[in-house]
Amino acid sequence: MKLTVFGATGGVGRHVVQQALDSGHQVTAVVRDPARLPVPAHPRLEVVTVPDLTHHEPLLPHVAGRDAVISAVGPTNNAQAKSTPIAGTALRAIATAMDQAGVRRLSAISAAPVGPVAEGEGALTRVMVYPLLRRMLRDLYADLAAMEQAISASNTQWTVVRPPKLTDKPHTGTYRRVIGDNVPGGMTISRADVADALLTCLADPDTVRHTVGIAN
C-alpha cells in the first residue's frame, strides 16, 4: 500500500514508519523536523516537512494518490494539550484533505480513557483509576475527544485505536483487541504494538467506523 503517516517522529509514529517499510509498503512520513525521524533512508520512504497541521491545503499533495492515512498525532502531555490543543485541529485538517483527495481509509491513535470503562472491568479501575486519570489529564483527553469527534464526523472509513499506558517494550505483535470497547484489565501496551495495531486495522473491514481497544 501507499501510506501517509502523520506524527511520524513521535513514539508511536516512528514505529509505524519502520514497520510499514518492513512490510513492503510505500511510506510518506509527514514531519515538522526531519532530523527527529530516527528511521534510515529507504527507497520506499519519502519524508516531507509540514510546519503545522492547522490547514488542509498544505496536506493535499501528501495524501493524494495514497491508499490510506495513519495518524499518530496527539499531545505529548497535559500541559501542551491545555496551551495548544493539536489533535482535534489536526484531524479536521487531515480528514478534509483526505476527502478532497478522494482517500478514504484512516487509522488513528487515541487513548483508552477517552472511551467508556470496559465491560467487565474491575471495581478499582472503574471507581478509582479511570476517574483519577480523567481528572489529572483532562485537557489531554479533551483534545483526543475532539479529535475522535472530528474523525467520526468525517467521510473517511476510519478506525480509532485506544491504547492504555504506553511502554517502550519490544514489538511482539501479540496483544488483546476488542472492537467497540476497551480491553478489561488492559493496563499497558508497547508503542511498537500500537503501531502494529494501527497498520493491521487498515486491512480489517470489521474495524471500519469503530473504535478498537488494545492492550498487552
C-alpha positions as CSV (number, residue, x, y, z in Angstrom):
1,M,0.0,0.0,0.0
2,K,0.9,3.6,-0.4
3,L,0.6,5.2,3.1
4,T,0.9,8.7,4.6
5,V,1.9,8.8,8.2
6,F,1.2,11.9,10.3
7,G,3.0,12.3,13.7
8,A,5.8,10.2,12.2
9,T,8.5,11.4,14.6
10,G,6.5,10.5,17.8
11,G,7.0,7.5,19.9
12,V,4.3,5.5,18.0
13,G,4.7,7.2,14.7
14,R,8.4,6.2,14.2
15,H,7.4,2.5,14.8
16,V,4.6,2.9,12.3
17,V,7.0,4.1,9.6
18,Q,9.6,1.4,10.3
19,Q,7.0,-1.5,10.4
20,A,5.3,-0.2,7.3
21,L,8.6,-0.2,5.4
22,D,9.4,-3.7,6.8
23,S,6.1,-4.9,5.5
24,G,6.8,-3.6,2.0
25,H,4.6,-0.5,2.0
26,Q,5.5,2.8,0.4
27,V,5.5,5.5,3.1
28,T,5.2,9.3,3.1
29,A,6.2,10.5,6.6
30,V,4.9,14.0,7.4
31,V,7.1,15.7,9.9
32,R,7.9,19.1,11.3
33,D,11.6,18.4,11.8
34,P,13.1,15.7,9.6
35,A,16.1,15.4,11.9
36,R,13.8,13.9,14.6
37,L,12.8,10.9,12.4
38,P,15.1,8.0,13.5
39,V,14.4,5.9,10.5
40,P,17.2,5.3,8.0
41,A,16.8,6.5,4.4
42,H,14.9,3.9,2.3
43,P,13.9,3.8,-1.4
44,R,10.2,3.4,-0.3
45,L,10.3,6.3,2.2
46,E,9.5,9.9,1.4
47,V,9.9,12.4,4.2
48,V,8.1,15.7,3.8
49,T,8.1,18.7,6.1
50,V,4.9,20.5,7.1
51,P,5.3,23.2,9.8
52,D,1.8,22.6,11.2
53,L,-1.4,20.7,10.6
54,T,-3.8,23.5,11.1
55,H,-5.0,23.8,7.5
56,H,-5.8,21.1,4.9
57,E,-4.4,22.8,1.8
58,P,-0.7,22.0,2.5
59,L,-1.6,18.4,3.3
60,L,-3.4,17.7,0.0
61,P,-0.2,16.8,-2.1
62,H,0.9,14.4,0.6
63,V,-2.3,12.4,0.8
64,A,-3.4,12.4,-2.8
65,G,-2.9,9.1,-4.5
66,R,-2.4,7.2,-1.3
67,D,-4.3,4.1,-0.2
68,A,-4.6,5.0,3.4
69,V,-3.5,7.5,6.1
70,I,-2.3,6.7,9.6
71,S,-2.4,9.4,12.3
72,A,-0.1,9.1,15.3
73,V,-0.8,12.8,16.1
74,G,-1.5,13.7,19.7
75,P,-0.5,15.9,22.6
76,T,2.7,14.8,24.4
77,N,1.4,15.9,27.8
78,N,-1.5,17.6,29.6
79,A,0.3,21.0,29.7
80,Q,0.7,21.0,25.9
81,A,-2.9,20.0,25.4
82,K,-4.1,22.8,27.7
83,S,-2.0,25.5,26.0
84,T,-2.1,24.4,22.4
85,P,-4.6,21.6,21.6
86,I,-3.3,19.8,18.5
87,A,-5.2,16.5,17.9
88,G,-8.7,17.8,17.1
89,T,-7.5,20.6,14.8
90,A,-5.0,18.3,13.0
91,L,-7.5,15.6,12.3
92,R,-10.1,18.0,11.0
93,A,-7.5,19.2,8.5
94,I,-6.3,15.7,7.7
95,A,-9.8,14.4,7.1
96,T,-10.7,17.4,4.9
97,A,-7.6,16.8,2.8
98,M,-8.4,13.2,2.5
99,D,-11.9,14.0,1.4
100,Q,-10.8,16.4,-1.3
101,A,-8.1,13.9,-2.5
102,G,-10.6,11.0,-2.5
103,V,-8.7,9.0,0.0
104,R,-10.9,7.1,2.4
105,R,-9.1,4.8,4.8
106,L,-7.9,6.3,8.1
107,S,-6.4,4.7,11.2
108,A,-5.7,7.0,14.2
109,I,-4.5,6.7,17.7
110,S,-6.4,7.9,20.7
111,A,-6.4,6.7,24.3
112,A,-8.4,4.2,26.4
113,P,-9.7,6.7,29.0
114,V,-11.4,8.7,26.2
115,G,-13.8,5.7,25.8
116,P,-16.1,4.1,28.4
117,V,-14.8,1.8,31.1
118,A,-14.6,-1.7,29.6
119,E,-17.4,-4.2,30.2
120,G,-16.3,-6.5,32.9
121,E,-13.6,-4.1,34.2
122,G,-12.6,-4.4,37.9
123,A,-14.0,-2.1,40.5
124,L,-10.7,-0.5,41.3
125,T,-10.2,0.7,37.7
126,R,-13.8,1.7,37.4
127,V,-14.1,3.6,40.6
128,M,-10.6,5.0,41.1
129,V,-8.1,4.6,38.2
130,Y,-10.2,6.0,35.3
131,P,-11.7,8.9,37.3
132,L,-8.3,9.9,38.6
133,L,-6.7,9.7,35.1
134,R,-9.5,11.7,33.6
135,R,-9.2,14.4,36.2
136,M,-5.3,14.6,36.1
137,L,-5.1,14.6,32.3
138,R,-8.4,16.2,31.5
139,D,-7.0,18.6,28.9
140,L,-5.1,15.9,27.1
141,Y,-8.2,13.7,26.9
142,A,-10.4,16.6,25.9
143,D,-8.1,17.2,22.9
144,L,-8.3,13.5,22.0
145,A,-12.1,13.5,22.4
146,A,-12.3,16.5,20.0
147,M,-10.1,14.5,17.6
148,E,-12.4,11.5,17.8
149,Q,-15.4,13.7,17.2
150,A,-13.8,15.2,14.1
151,I,-12.9,11.8,12.8
152,S,-16.4,10.3,13.4
153,A,-18.0,13.3,11.6
154,S,-15.8,12.9,8.6
155,N,-16.4,11.0,5.4
156,T,-13.5,8.7,6.0
157,Q,-13.6,4.9,6.6
158,W,-12.0,5.4,10.0
159,T,-10.7,3.3,12.8
160,V,-9.7,4.8,16.1
161,V,-7.3,2.7,18.2
162,R,-7.5,3.3,22.0
163,P,-4.4,2.0,23.9
164,P,-3.8,2.3,27.7
165,K,-0.5,3.4,29.2
166,L,2.3,3.2,26.6
167,T,5.7,1.5,27.2
168,D,8.9,1.1,25.3
169,K,8.9,-2.7,25.4
170,P,9.7,-4.6,22.1
171,H,7.3,-5.3,19.3
172,T,5.5,-8.6,19.9
173,G,2.5,-8.5,17.5
174,T,0.7,-10.3,20.3
175,Y,-1.9,-8.2,22.2
176,R,-5.6,-8.3,23.1
177,R,-8.0,-6.4,20.9
178,V,-11.7,-5.5,21.4
179,I,-13.7,-3.8,18.7
180,G,-16.1,-1.2,20.1
181,D,-14.8,-1.4,23.7
182,N,-11.7,-1.1,25.8
183,V,-9.8,-4.2,27.0
184,P,-10.8,-5.4,30.5
185,G,-7.7,-5.3,32.8
186,G,-5.7,-3.7,30.0
187,M,-3.1,-1.5,31.8
188,T,-0.2,-1.2,29.3
189,I,0.9,-1.8,25.7
190,S,4.2,-1.1,23.9
191,R,4.3,1.7,21.4
192,A,5.6,-0.8,18.9
193,D,2.5,-2.9,19.3
194,V,0.3,0.1,19.0
195,A,1.9,0.8,15.7
196,D,1.2,-2.8,14.7
197,A,-2.4,-2.4,15.6
198,L,-2.7,0.9,13.5
199,L,-1.3,-0.9,10.5
200,T,-3.2,-4.2,11.0
201,C,-6.6,-2.4,11.3
202,L,-6.2,-0.9,7.8
203,A,-6.8,-4.3,6.2
204,D,-9.6,-5.4,8.6
205,P,-13.0,-4.3,7.4
206,D,-14.5,-5.2,10.8
207,T,-12.8,-2.2,12.3
208,V,-14.2,0.4,9.8
209,R,-16.0,3.2,11.6
210,H,-15.3,1.6,15.0
211,T,-13.1,2.2,18.0
212,V,-10.7,-0.6,18.9
213,G,-9.3,-1.2,22.4
214,I,-5.9,-2.8,22.6
215,A,-3.7,-3.9,25.5
216,N,-0.9,-6.4,26.2
